[in-house]
Amino acid sequence: MTPQTDTALVSDLASDLRAARFRSESLRAAWGVEADDAIGRSLRRPALRGLDGRADAQAVLARLLIFGVAQPVDDVDRALPALSSAGLVALGLASLRDGLVHPEAVLRPQSFHDDRGPGEWWVASDLDEIALGGGALAEDHVLGVGGASLTLAGLQLPTPARRVLDLGTGCGIQALRARRYADAVVATDLSARALDFARLNLVIDGTDGVELRHGSLFDPVAGETFDRIVSNPPFVITPRATGVPAYEYRDGGLVGDALVEQVFAGVGEHLVLGGVAQMLGNWETRDGVPGLDRVRAWADASPVPLDAWVVEREELDPIRYAETWIRDGGTVPGSAEFDALLSAWLDDFDARGVTAVGFGYVLLRRAEGRPRLRRFERLAQPIPSEGALGTHLAGALAQHDRAAALDEDALAAARFVTAPDVTEARHHTPGEEAPSVIELRQGGGFGRSVQADPALAGLIGACDGELSAGVIIDAIAQLLESDPAALRAGLLPAIRELLLDGFLAFAD
């Protein structure tokens, strides 16, 4: 069924959901923390057990709209006194058969927290593995809020923007997040069905200022520029072979990682000077060329100069990569269908000499002249708070840009403060007075750790905003009986890196 957007009916739906306490926190309390964790593993039975014996509005709507379990018409009518089961059918979210209301979509609460405080959306999407209880998904399936979309939402810079483009909006989650800091959002998608869901979700949550457009990649915004572009594109590498389903929400229809490469090639001309694009992506290690090196080449080849900061979060071998996405489509291991799909995937990788596939975060910025930020890195450690990375990235860019405008003398004259989440650990060999390893650890951001020598550790420890970096370095040189000029030559570049990493900040 196609979701409909009747504003009067949607208003009634939202009113009923509020009255039923159809919110993340209260629902989590209803079935418990362990059952909630199980939902993340596509297990619904523990949560349904927590609702056993209950016929109140919250329980009825949770069974129907979260877990895809048909409910008696009378129970649904009591749970939705303003909308009624007939209204739910009229919105395309359910159907009536044999005295039961059968869900045709899921509608789930999604909580979040950003610089403006906590909030929650209701997000509708197609019935998924949890609601269907297994089985292959339809190729035009519209995905709800998953791990990747939450990651990208947390990565979005929370700083004000005039216009934002959400490229490949899907159910609209990125547009909802972007509208919290942007004056206006344009959200595009190749899937008309996805745009129908996005439109419904915007109305449910009372979000205006978002224009929906149908089309592929940058076609719907030809000739337009934006302050910010955010995209969770269909980056999954899928063999273009007979019998392999191509899911609109994840498969871009191109060979290998060509779709992500196309976004790199086209994004610059749609950014204003200084505008930032953020996206997720996959890239292949191919014929011995590491994936991050290929990504660097894409950034270098852009017709518009781009600053680039790319973080590879994980790398999978071809077998594990194929298994992940075959399972994602609902095909289970051990079946003939799974074996056939796995063979198709591995044949495709072999044909291009692919030995690994990386996944990560991409930040591109239209540069004014020669790009000044070029960082391509692998970070496999756990991230303390992935949902707050947007704030960290915004601060890191601001610190980097300020430092990049200073020569070495001006940088030495500046005063810095150590970030409050930085701690130091010293490791000693038994019987030795001096530490063998000094480790600086970051409690927020990307959760980085830096091995420091005594000079760098001394600098970080002394940065309290009172003295300039140059004065501190000279004092450390005297204490360590080192050459001050040589120590400056080593520590000033380190300061630039620590500003970008979030260990240091300008004092003022």
C-alpha positions in Angstrom: 0.0 0.0 0.0 1.0 3.6 -0.6 1.1 5.9 2.5 -1.2 8.9 2.3 -0.9 12.3 3.8 -4.3 13.6 4.9 -3.4 16.3 7.4 -6.6 16.0 9.4 -6.1 12.2 9.8 -2.4 12.6 10.6 -3.3 15.2 13.3 -5.7 12.7 14.8 -3.0 10.0 14.6 -0.4 12.1 16.4 -3.0 13.0 19.1 -3.8 9.4 19.7 -0.1 8.4 19.8 0.6 11.1 22.4 -2.4 10.0 24.6 -1.2 6.3 24.4 2.3 7.3 25.6 3.7 5.9 22.4 7.2 7.1 23.2 10.6 5.4 23.3 11.2 5.7 27.1 7.8 4.5 28.2 7.8 1.6 25.7 11.3 0.6 26.8 10.1 0.6 30.4 7.1 -1.6 29.4 9.2 -4.5 28.1 12.6 -4.0 29.8 16.2 -3.2 28.9 17.2 -6.7 27.8 14.1 -7.1 25.5 14.9 -3.7 24.1 18.4 -4.8 23.3 17.0 -7.9 21.6 14.9 -5.7 19.3 18.2 -4.4 17.9 19.0 -8.0 16.9 15.7 -8.3 15.1 14.1 -10.4 18.0 10.6 -9.3 18.9 9.5 -12.1 21.1 11.0 -10.9 24.4 9.4 -7.5 24.0 6.0 -9.0 23.0 6.3 -11.2 26.2 6.6 -7.9 28.2 3.2 -6.8 26.7 1.4 -10.1 27.3 -1.9 -9.7 29.0 -2.2 -6.0 28.3 -5.0 -4.6 26.1 -4.4 -0.9 26.8 -3.7 1.6 24.0 0.1 1.5 24.4 0.3 -2.3 24.2 -2.1 -2.6 21.3 -0.3 0.0 19.2 3.1 -1.4 20.0 2.1 -4.9 18.9 0.5 -3.5 15.7 2.8 -0.7 14.6 6.2 -1.7 16.0 6.1 -5.5 15.8 3.7 -6.0 12.9 1.2 -8.2 14.9 -2.4 -7.9 13.7 -4.9 -6.7 16.4 -8.7 -6.9 16.8 -10.6 -4.0 15.2 -12.3 -3.1 18.5 -9.0 -3.0 20.4 -7.5 -0.7 17.7 -10.6 1.6 17.7 -10.2 2.0 21.5 -6.5 2.7 21.1 -7.1 5.3 18.4 -10.2 7.1 19.6 -9.7 10.1 17.3 -8.4 8.3 14.2 -10.0 4.9 14.5 -8.9 1.8 12.6 -10.7 3.1 9.5 -8.5 6.2 9.6 -5.4 4.1 9.9 -6.5 2.2 6.8 -7.2 5.5 5.0 -3.6 6.6 5.7 -2.3 3.4 4.0 -0.8 2.1 7.2 -3.1 -0.8 7.8 -5.7 -3.1 6.1 -8.8 -4.9 7.5 -9.3 -8.6 7.1 -11.2 -11.2 9.2 -12.0 -8.8 12.0 -8.3 -7.9 12.4 -6.3 -4.8 11.7 -3.2 -5.9 9.7 -0.3 -3.5 9.6 0.9 -2.4 6.2 3.8 -0.3 7.6 5.6 0.2 10.8 5.5 3.4 12.8 8.0 3.7 15.6 9.2 6.4 18.0 12.8 7.5 17.6 14.4 9.5 20.3 17.4 11.7 19.8 19.5 14.3 21.6 21.5 17.2 20.0 22.8 20.6 20.9 19.2 21.9 21.2 18.2 19.2 23.6 16.3 16.0 23.6 13.5 15.2 21.2 11.6 12.4 19.5 10.1 11.6 16.1 7.6 9.1 14.9 8.9 7.5 11.8 6.8 5.3 9.4 8.4 2.9 6.9 7.8 -0.4 5.2 7.3 -3.6 7.2 10.8 -4.9 8.0 12.4 -8.1 9.3 11.1 -7.6 12.8 7.5 -7.0 11.7 7.5 -9.7 8.9 9.2 -12.3 11.0 11.7 -13.1 8.3 11.7 -13.5 4.5 13.1 -11.5 1.7 12.2 -7.9 1.4 10.6 -6.2 -1.6 13.0 -4.4 -3.9 11.2 -1.1 -3.4 11.3 -1.5 0.4 11.5 1.8 2.2 13.9 1.4 5.2 13.1 2.9 8.6 15.6 4.3 11.1 18.6 1.9 11.2 22.1 2.1 12.6 23.6 3.8 9.6 21.0 6.5 9.5 21.4 7.2 13.2 25.1 7.4 12.7 24.8 10.0 9.9 22.2 12.0 11.9 24.7 12.2 14.8 27.5 13.3 12.4 25.5 16.2 11.0 27.1 19.5 11.9 24.6 21.3 14.3 25.7 24.8 13.3 23.2 27.0 11.5 22.7 26.7 7.8 20.6 28.5 5.3 19.8 25.7 2.8 20.5 22.0 3.2 20.2 19.2 0.6 19.3 15.7 1.9 20.4 13.5 -1.1 18.5 10.2 -1.0 16.2 11.0 1.9 14.5 7.6 2.2 12.0 7.8 5.1 13.2 11.4 5.8 15.2 11.0 8.9 18.1 13.1 7.8 15.8 15.9 6.6 14.1 15.9 10.0 17.5 16.2 11.7 18.7 18.9 9.3 15.6 21.1 9.7 16.5 21.6 13.4 19.4 23.8 12.4 18.6 24.8 8.8 16.3 27.5 7.5 15.2 25.2 4.6 15.8 21.7 3.4 15.5 20.1 0.0 15.1 16.3 0.2 15.4 14.1 -2.9 15.1 10.5 -3.7 14.8 8.2 -6.8 12.1 6.3 -5.0 8.6 7.9 -5.2 7.5 5.5 -2.5 10.3 6.7 -0.2 9.1 10.3 -0.8 5.6 9.3 0.2 6.9 8.0 3.5 9.1 11.0 4.0 6.1 13.3 3.4 4.0 11.4 5.9 6.7 11.5 8.5 7.3 15.3 8.1 3.5 15.9 8.6 3.3 13.5 11.6 6.1 15.4 13.3 4.9 18.8 12.4 8.1 19.7 10.5 7.7 22.3 7.8 10.3 24.0 5.5 11.3 20.7 3.7 10.7 20.5 0.0 10.6 17.0 -1.5 11.8 16.3 -5.0 11.9 13.1 -7.1 15.0 12.2 -9.1 18.4 10.6 -9.2 21.5 12.0 -7.4 21.9 15.7 -8.2 19.4 15.8 -11.2 16.6 17.4 -9.1 18.9 20.2 -7.9 20.8 21.0 -11.2 22.4 24.5 -11.0 21.6 25.0 -7.2 24.0 25.3 -4.4 23.7 24.6 -0.7 25.4 25.4 2.6 25.2 21.8 3.6 24.7 18.5 1.9 23.9 15.3 3.8 23.6 11.9 2.2 23.1 8.3 3.2 23.3 7.2 -0.5 22.6 3.6 -1.8 26.3 2.8 -1.4 26.0 -1.0 -1.0 28.2 -2.9 -3.5 25.9 -5.3 -5.2 26.6 -7.6 -8.2 24.8 -6.6 -11.3 23.7 -10.2 -12.1 20.5 -12.0 -12.9 18.7 -13.2 -9.8 20.4 -10.7 -7.5 17.7 -8.3 -6.0 18.5 -4.6 -6.3 17.0 -2.9 -3.3 16.3 0.8 -3.9 17.2 1.9 -0.4 20.8 0.5 -0.6 21.8 -0.4 -4.2 22.7 2.5 -6.6 22.6 0.4 -9.7 26.2 0.9 -10.6 29.2 -1.4 -10.6 31.3 -1.6 -7.4 31.7 1.6 -5.5 31.1 3.8 -8.6 28.1 5.5 -7.0 30.1 6.9 -4.1 32.7 8.0 -6.6 30.0 9.9 -8.5 28.9 11.7 -5.4 32.5 12.8 -4.9 32.7 14.1 -8.4 29.4 16.0 -8.3 29.1 17.3 -4.8 31.5 20.3 -5.1 29.5 22.2 -7.6 26.4 22.1 -5.4 28.2 23.6 -2.4 28.7 27.3 -1.7 32.2 28.3 -0.8 32.9 26.8 2.6 29.8 24.6 2.3 30.1 21.1 3.8 28.9 17.7 2.6 28.6 14.7 4.9 27.9 11.2 3.8 28.4 7.5 4.5 30.0 5.2 2.0 31.7 1.9 1.0 34.9 1.7 -1.0 36.8 -1.2 -2.4 40.4 -2.2 -1.9 41.1 -3.2 -5.5 44.1 -4.7 -7.3 46.3 -4.0 -4.3 45.2 -0.3 -4.0 43.9 0.4 -0.5 40.3 1.7 -0.4 41.3 4.9 1.4 43.9 5.7 -1.3 41.2 5.3 -3.9 39.0 7.7 -1.9 41.9 10.2 -1.8 42.1 10.0 -5.6 38.4 10.7 -5.9 38.8 13.8 -3.8 41.8 14.9 -5.8 39.9 14.4 -9.1 37.0 16.6 -8.1 36.6 19.5 -10.6 36.0 21.8 -7.6 38.7 22.0 -4.9 37.6 20.1 -1.8 38.8 19.8 1.7 38.4 16.2 2.7 38.2 14.3 6.0 37.5 10.6 5.6 37.3 8.2 8.5 37.2 4.5 7.8 35.4 2.7 10.6 35.7 -0.9 9.5 36.9 -3.1 6.7 35.4 -6.5 5.7 36.7 -9.2 3.5 34.5 -10.1 0.5 32.8 -13.1 2.2 31.8 -11.2 5.3 30.7 -8.2 3.3 28.5 -10.4 1.0 27.1 -12.3 4.0 26.1 -9.0 5.8 24.1 -7.7 2.9 22.5 -11.0 1.9 21.2 -11.3 5.4 20.1 -7.7 5.3 17.8 -8.6 2.4 16.2 -11.3 4.5 17.8 -14.4 2.9 19.1 -16.8 5.6 22.3 -18.8 5.4 22.0 -22.5 4.5 19.4 -21.9 1.9 20.0 -22.5 -1.8 19.1 -18.8 -2.4 21.8 -17.7 0.0 24.4 -19.9 -1.6 23.5 -18.6 -5.1 23.7 -15.0 -4.0 27.0 -15.5 -2.2 28.5 -17.0 -5.3 27.3 -14.0 -7.4 28.8 -11.6 -4.9 32.2 -13.4 -4.8 32.3 -13.7 -8.6 31.7 -9.9 -8.8 34.5 -9.1 -6.4 36.9 -11.5 -8.2 36.2 -9.9 -11.5 37.5 -6.6 -10.2 40.3 -7.9 -8.0 38.5 -6.7 -4.8 40.1 -8.0 -1.6 38.3 -5.9 1.0 35.5 -3.3 1.4 35.8 -0.3 3.7 33.0 1.6 5.4 33.2 5.0 6.8 32.3 8.7 7.3 33.0 11.3 4.7 33.2 15.1 5.2 33.9 17.2 2.2 34.1 21.0 2.1 34.3 23.3 -0.9 37.6 25.0 -0.5 38.5 28.6 -1.2 41.6 28.0 -3.2 43.9 25.1 -2.4 42.5 22.5 0.0 43.9 22.9 3.5 42.4 19.9 5.2 43.3 16.4 3.8 42.9 13.6 6.3 42.2 10.0 5.4 42.4 7.7 8.5 41.3 4.4 10.0 39.7 4.5 13.4 38.5 1.2 14.7 38.2 2.0 18.4 34.8 2.4 20.0 33.4 5.9 19.9 32.2 7.2 23.3 29.1 9.1 21.9 28.5 8.6 18.2 25.4 10.8 18.4 27.5 13.8 19.5 30.1 13.6 16.7 28.5 16.4 14.8 29.3 18.8 17.6 32.8 17.5 17.9 33.4 17.8 14.1 32.1 21.4 14.1 34.5 22.4 16.8 37.4 20.5 15.2 36.8 22.3 11.9 36.7 25.7 13.6 39.9 25.1 15.5 41.7 23.7 12.4 40.6 26.7 10.3 41.9 29.2 12.9 45.2 27.4 13.2 45.6 27.1 9.4 45.4 30.9 9.1 48.4 31.3 11.4 52.1 31.0 10.5 54.4 29.3 13.0 55.3 32.5 14.9 51.6 33.4 15.3 50.8 29.9 16.4 53.5 30.0 19.0 52.1 33.3 20.3 48.6 31.8 20.8 47.3 30.5 24.1 45.6 27.1 24.3 43.5 25.1 26.8 43.4 21.3 27.1 40.0 19.8 26.5 38.3 18.8 29.8 37.8 15.2 28.6 41.5 14.6 28.1 43.2 12.3 30.7 46.8 11.0 30.9 48.0 7.5 31.7 51.7 6.7 32.5 53.0 3.2 32.1 56.1 2.3 34.1 58.5 -0.7 33.8 58.9 -2.2 37.3 61.8 -0.5 39.1 62.1 2.4 36.6 61.3 5.9 37.8 60.6 7.4 34.3 57.5 6.2 32.4 58.1 4.0 29.4 54.8 5.1 27.8 52.8 8.3 28.3 49.3 8.0 26.8 46.8 10.8 26.3 43.2 9.7 26.1 40.1 11.5 24.9 36.8 10.8 26.7 34.6 12.3 23.9 35.0 12.9 20.2 36.4 9.8 18.4 37.8 8.4 21.7 41.4 8.8 20.4 44.5 8.0 22.3 47.9 9.5 21.6 51.3 8.3 22.7 53.3 11.3 23.9 56.9 11.9 24.8 57.7 14.0 27.9 57.8 17.2 25.9 54.3 16.8 24.3 52.8 15.5 27.6 54.3 18.5 29.4 52.8 20.9 26.8 49.3 19.4 27.1 49.6 19.5 30.9 50.6 23.2 30.9 48.0 24.5 28.4 45.6 26.3 30.8 45.1 29.4 28.8 47.6 31.5 30.8 50.8 31.2 28.8 51.4 31.2 25.1 52.5 27.9 23.4 55.9 29.4 22.7 56.6 30.3 26.3 55.5 26.8 27.4 57.7 25.2 24.8 60.8 27.3 25.8 60.3 26.3 29.5 60.0 22.7 28.6 63.2 22.9 26.5 65.0 24.4 29.4 63.7 21.7 31.7 64.6 18.9 29.3 67.9 20.6 28.3 66.7 20.5 24.7 67.2 23.0 21.8 64.2 25.4 21.9 64.1 25.8 18.1 64.2 22.1 17.5 61.5 21.5 20.1 59.3 24.2 18.5 59.7 22.6 15.1 58.4 19.3 16.6 55.6 20.6 18.8 54.0 23.3 16.7 52.8 20.8 14.0 51.6 18.6 16.8 49.5 21.4 18.2 47.8 21.7 14.8 46.9 18.0 14.8 45.8 18.1 18.4 43.4 21.1 17.6 41.8 19.0 14.9 41.7 16.0 17.1 40.0 17.9 19.9 42.7 17.6 22.5 43.4 21.3 22.5 41.4 24.5 21.8 42.3 28.2 21.5 42.0 29.8 24.9 39.8 32.6 23.7 
